Amino acid sequence: MFCHSMTNSMGEIMKKDKLVFKSVLLTSASFAGYNIGSGFATGVEALQFFAAWGGKFAFSGIFLALLTSMAVLIAIYVIGFEQRFVKSSDVYHYFCGKYFGIVLDYYIYVSMIFVTFTMMSGAGATISQHSGLPAFAGASIMGILCFVTAHLGLERLRKALSYLCICTVLFVLFCGGYAFLTSGVSPIAGSANSEHYVSMGLMLRANTFGIQNPYLSGLSSAGLLIVSGFAWASATGSLCNSKREAVFSGIFSSLFFYMTTAVVVYLVLTSMDHVAGTEVPMLAVVHFLLPKLSVIYSIIIILAIYSTISGRLFLIAKRYDRGNKAMGFVIILSITILAIVGASLISFSKISNVVFSIMGAVGIIVCIIVLTRFIIAETMPKQLL
């Protein structure tokens, strides 16, 4: 009887562990899917924050970004799980207080709108670079798709984003493995001309508080990830079933994003002579290494952007529609139209450089605030908070 009881208990524990792992995987993949968008899938983010510094500094910046984002995401997921905020704005008030929380609340959602502009521009640039069609055509197609999908709801979006993320990550890993086995070019050798390309304006580097530094770029990348994914991490943190699950969701969300980013950076570094001067670096990489698959990767980029914009449109509408579906419809439609117009007027590389640099710098400040508040909450007795 005792052995039978022990066997049943062990079976239940293993079953629970499998369910926890599945939930962590789903949540982490959805976070990565929510953030891979145009900056990641096109390679612009990897280029401007990391690869533009050359092979000597790129991976140090990624490691710093990984550790920083991991710590902050653990805090956001855990607080999202513990507090289960009724209103999406409550999480900002919790971390930043009443008044700065209001400022951060508005900033996060305004930044989402600007990121949506950037994503639309990325869609237009991808279709234009591959097919020769005007950027407006690609942005318009993307806008229509995202407008429809943004009405799915949080749980359906979480699943859709996780599956799209897995497809994108698998393709990037395949390209990375192929390049590693066949190119024979190291990241340092491949990026030997990086300084020349930057000085010629063929590649842009992210600015952090007006300073260009590879390590600050790493912190800024983490800041951009946190600001971009804050609302999503908090919302999906409330779907976690335990604190342990929330912690692992924070760890794996960061790992998924930056391990794949490292592969993108590796590909860009080893193919830099073919990337410089292009609007969509990863498409140039794939066209150089595996030209027959460039059509497939163009589709993957579009899907990645599509998944990211849909998630942001959903969160923006949910924040401001006050439960009114008609109002949510108007909000999503208005932002979509503005994004299409904006994406058609400004080049992808320029708008992404400005938007990502500003958001990354502000994100560093947000990271400091979140970690400070979380440490206080975890170390001080609850009655003193």
Buried (B, 14 or more C-beta within 10 A) or exposed (E): EEEEEEEEEEEEEEEEEEEBEEBBBBBBBBBBBBBBBBBBBBBBBBBBBBBBBBBEBBBBBBEBBBBBBBBBBBBBBBBBBBBEBEEBBBBBBBBBBEEBBBEBBEBBBEBBBBBBBBBBBBBBBBBBBBEEEEBBBBBBBBBEBBBEBBBBEBEEBBBBBBBBBBBBBEBBEEBBEBBEEEBEBEBBEBBBBBEEBBEEEBBBBBBBEEEBBBBBBBBBBBBBBBBBBBBBBBBBBBBBEEEEBBBBBBBBBBBBBBBBBBBBBBBBBBBBBBBBBBBBBBBBBBBBBBEEBBEEBBBBBBBBBBBBBBBBBBBBBBBEBEEEEEEBBEBBBEBBEBBBBBBBEBBBBEBBBBBBBBBBBBBBEBBEBBBEBBEEBEEEEEEEE
